[in-house]
């Protein structure tokens, strides 16, 4: 089956090969550095959301803040 990832039933030249599906080294480097820069932001935001939303919501909380909580 190698090197075809998705063989074409119409024409073998239209099949998706390993080389057609792979990304270039330049693109992989850009995505790596974008991940290194953005992952701390995502983790910080996730931590902040969990801190803000922690705790149980009771019926009294909902009745007290009925115009805020939907």
N, C-alpha and C positions, 0 to 999 in steps of 0.2 A: 504494500500500500504506500510505503514511503516513496516519494516526497509529496504525495497528494494528501491534503487535509480533507478536501471536499471534492471528490471526483465528479466531473460533469458527465451526465448521461447523454448529452447532445454531441459534445466535441471534447476530446482530451485536451485540446489547447485552451479551452475555457475553464479548466479545473483550477481550484485554488491550491497552490503549492506552499510548502514551508517557506520558501524564499519570498513569495508574494505576500504572505501573511506577517512577516517579521518587520519590526521597526528598525530604523537606522540607528547607528551608534550615537549620532548627534541628538536625535529625538529622545533616546533613552537617557542621555546626560541631562537634557533640559528637564525632563520629567523627574529625574532624581533630585535635582537641586530645588525644583518647585516643591517637591514633597518635603524636603529637609526644611524649607522655609515655612511652609504652610501647616505642617503637622503640629508644631507647638501651638499655633493659633487655634486649631481645631480642638486640641486637647484642653487648652485653657478655657475655651468657650464651653465645652462639654462639662468640665469641672464646675464652672460658674453656674450653669443651668442646674446641675444636680444640687448645688448648695442652695440656690434660690428656691427650688421646688421640693426640698426635703421636708419630711414630716407628713403626718396624716391630715387629711382634710375632713373636718367633722361637720355635722349638720349645723352646729352653732356658727362655725366659720362661714358657711354658705349663707345662713340667714343674716349674719352681721354684715357681710359684704355682698349683698344680693345685686347691687348695681355694678360690681366689679367682676365677679365670677360668672362666667357664662358656660 
